[in-house]
Amino acid sequence: MRILITNDDGINAPGLKVLHNIATELAGPDGEVWTVAPAFEQSGVSHCISYTHPMAVARLSEHVFTTEGSPADCVLAALYDVMPDTWPDLVLSGVNRGNNAAENTLYSGTLGGAMEAALQGLPAIALSQYFGPENADLASPFEAAAKHGADTIRTVLQHTPEENEDYRLFFNVNFPPVPAAKVKGIRATRQGFRQGTSFSAEPHLSPAGRRFLWIKGGNQHVMTKEGTDAAANLAGYTSVTPMRADLTAHSFLDTLKGTLNS
C-alpha cells in the first residue's frame, strides 16, 4: 500500500512522527509512506488553499517533502507535483495535537487535508489526539493514538463501502484523553456541539502599547450529546465520524423547496 501523510501542526510535530509509524505498519514491508507536510504550523486553517499566491516545495529526504502551504495545499502538492505518476492508495492527516471533535472540526486544518484528499477521489482519514488530565503529562501524550491507530484505521477501511458519490466519504477519528490501556473501544458517532462555549477573541497590549487580539479556545471538556464524538471521547472511546464535504442542510431542503418552488 502507498500512503500519503500530512498534518497541520508542521513537519517537525511529534504527532506526525506517530502517524508515520502508524502508516508504516499499515503499508507493510512492500509499501511506501510519503510525507508532504507544512513547513510551519497551520492549525485552524480549515480547508484553506493558497489560491492567490505560489508556495515553495522542498525535498527533505526520500519520500519526505515540506511546503509553505496549508494541509490541503500539501495534498495538492503531493498529487500534482511530488507523486503525480502514482497516486497514494490512502491519505492520512494528523495525528493532531488536541481534539478535532464537535465544532473544532470546522476549523481544523487536519480535517482540511483529509477533505481535500476526498475531493480528489481518495480514501482519507483525519486523526487527532484528545488531551486531558489523564494523558497530557504522559511521556507520550499521543500514547492512545500510537497504540490503537493502525487497528482503528484497518477497521474503518474494512467497513467502508464502495461508492460513486460526488462527495466521497472521509473519516474523522479522535482518540480519547486517556492512556492507551484505558481506551475502551471504538464508537461510530456524529459530530457534536459544545453548548455554552466557543472560540473567542481576547485583546492584549504589547510592551510597546499596541493592541492585538488573540483567538482563544473554549472549554474542551464540555460534554456533548449522547452519540456524538466528544461525548464518546470523554467516556474513554475512540470516535469515528463519517463525513462529506457537501454542506447542504438536507433535512431542511424539502421544506425550502415547498416554499420557494411552489
Residue pairs with C-beta under 8 A, 6 or more apart in sequence:
1 26
1 27
1 28
1 31
1 32
1 89
1 90
2 27
2 31
2 32
2 34
2 86
2 87
2 88
2 89
2 90
3 23
3 26
3 27
3 31
3 32
3 33
3 34
3 88
3 89
3 90
3 91
3 92
4 34
4 35
4 36
4 75
4 78
4 83
4 88
4 90
4 91
4 92
4 117
5 16
5 19
5 20
5 23
5 33
5 34
5 35
5 36
5 37
5 91
5 92
5 93
6 35
6 36
6 37
6 38
6 71
6 74
6 75
6 78
6 91
6 92
6 93
6 113
7 13
7 15
7 16
7 19
7 37
7 38
7 71
7 93
7 94
7 95
7 96
7 109
7 110
7 113
8 38
8 41
8 42
8 43
8 44
8 45
8 70
8 71
8 93
8 96
8 108
8 109
8 110
8 112
8 113
9 15
9 16
9 41
9 42
9 43
9 96
9 97
10 16
10 37
10 38
10 39
10 40
10 41
10 42
11 35
11 37
11 38
11 39
11 60
11 66
13 37
13 41
13 97
14 97
14 142
15 94
15 95
15 96
15 97
15 129
15 142
15 145
16 35
16 37
16 94
16 95
18 95
18 142
18 145
18 146
18 149
19 92
19 94
19 95
19 127
19 149
20 33
20 35
21 146
22 92
22 95
22 127
22 145
22 146
22 149
22 150
22 153
23 33
23 92
24 31
24 33
25 150
26 90
26 150
26 153
26 154
27 33
32 63
33 63
34 63
34 64
34 65
34 78
34 82
34 83
34 88
35 63
35 64
35 65
36 57
36 65
36 66
36 67
36 74
36 75
36 77
36 78
36 82
37 65
37 66
37 67
37 71
37 74
38 66
38 67
38 68
38 69
38 70
38 71
38 73
38 74
39 56
39 58
39 66
39 67
39 68
40 68
42 48
42 69
42 70
42 71
42 109
43 109
44 107
44 108
44 109
44 215
45 70
45 71
45 109
45 112
46 106
46 107
46 108
46 109
46 111
46 112
47 72
47 111
47 112
47 115
47 116
47 245
48 70
48 72
48 73
48 109
48 112
49 69
49 70
49 72
49 73
49 76
49 116
50 68
50 69
50 70
50 73
55 67
55 68
55 69
55 73
55 77
56 67
56 68
57 65
57 66
57 67
57 77
57 81
57 82
58 65
58 66
58 67
59 65
60 66
65 77
65 78
65 82
67 73
67 74
67 77
69 77
70 109
70 112
70 113
71 93
71 109
71 110
71 112
71 113
71 116
72 109
72 112
72 113
72 115
72 116
74 113
75 91
75 113
75 116
75 117
75 120
76 116
76 120
78 88
79 87
79 120
87 122
88 122
89 122
89 123
90 122
90 123
90 124
90 125
90 157
91 113
91 114
91 117
91 122
91 123
91 124
91 125
92 114
92 124
92 125
92 126
92 127
92 153
93 110
93 111
93 112
93 113
93 114
93 117
93 124
93 125
93 126
93 127
94 110
94 126
94 127
94 128
94 129
94 145
94 173
95 127
95 128
95 129
95 142
95 145
95 149
95 175
96 108
96 110
96 126
96 127
96 128
96 129
97 129
97 131
98 104
98 128
98 129
98 130
98 131
98 220
99 128
99 129
99 130
99 131
99 174
99 177
99 220
99 230
99 233
100 108
100 110
100 111
100 126
100 128
100 172
100 174
101 128
101 130
101 172
101 174
101 191
101 192
101 224
101 228
101 229
101 230
101 233
101 239
102 191
102 192
102 193
102 194
102 224
102 228
102 229
102 230
103 193
103 194
103 198
104 220
105 111
105 172
105 191
105 241
105 243
107 199
108 126
108 128
110 126
110 127
110 128
111 126
111 172
111 243
113 124
113 126
114 124
114 125
114 126
114 170
114 171
114 172
115 124
115 170
115 243
115 245
117 123
117 124
117 170
118 124
118 167
118 168
118 169
118 170
118 244
118 245
119 167
119 168
119 245
121 168
123 157
123 160
123 170
124 170
124 171
125 153
125 156
125 170
125 171
125 172
125 173
126 170
126 171
126 172
126 173
127 145
127 149
127 153
127 173
127 174
127 175
128 172
128 173
128 174
128 175
129 135
129 141
129 142
129 144
129 145
129 174
129 175
130 174
130 175
130 176
130 177
130 220
130 233
130 234
131 141
131 177
131 220
132 177
132 178
132 220
132 221
132 234
133 177
134 177
134 178
134 179
134 182
135 141
135 143
135 144
135 177
135 178
135 179
136 177
138 179
140 146
143 179
143 180
144 175
144 176
144 178
144 179
144 180
144 183
144 238
145 175
146 180
147 180
147 183
148 175
148 180
148 183
148 238
149 175
152 173
152 175
152 186
152 238
152 240
153 173
155 186
155 240
156 171
156 173
156 240
160 169
160 171
163 169
165 244
166 246
167 244
167 245
167 246
168 244
169 242
169 243
169 244
170 242
170 243
170 244
170 245
171 240
171 241
171 242
171 243
172 191
172 229
172 239
172 240
172 241
172 243
173 238
173 239
173 240
173 241
174 229
174 230
174 233
174 238
174 239
174 241
175 183
175 233
175 238
176 182
176 183
176 184
176 232
176 233
176 234
176 235
176 236
176 237
176 238
177 233
177 234
178 236
182 236
183 236
183 237
183 238
184 235
184 236
184 237
185 237
185 238
186 237
186 238
186 239
186 240
187 232
187 237
187 238
187 239
187 240
188 239
188 240
188 241
188 242
189 227
189 228
189 229
189 231
189 232
189 239
189 240
189 241
190 227
190 228
190 229
190 241
191 228
191 229
191 241
191 243
192 224
192 225
192 228
192 229
192 230
192 231
193 224
193 225
193 228
194 218
194 219
194 220
194 222
194 224
194 230
195 222
195 224
196 222
197 218
197 219
197 222
198 218
199 215
199 216
199 217
199 218
200 215
200 216
200 218
201 213
201 214
201 215
201 216
202 213
202 214
202 215
202 216
203 211
203 212
203 213
203 214
204 211
204 212
204 213
204 214
205 211
205 212
206 212
220 230
221 234
222 230
223 230
223 231
223 234
224 230
224 231
225 231
228 239
229 239
229 241
230 239
232 238
232 239
233 239
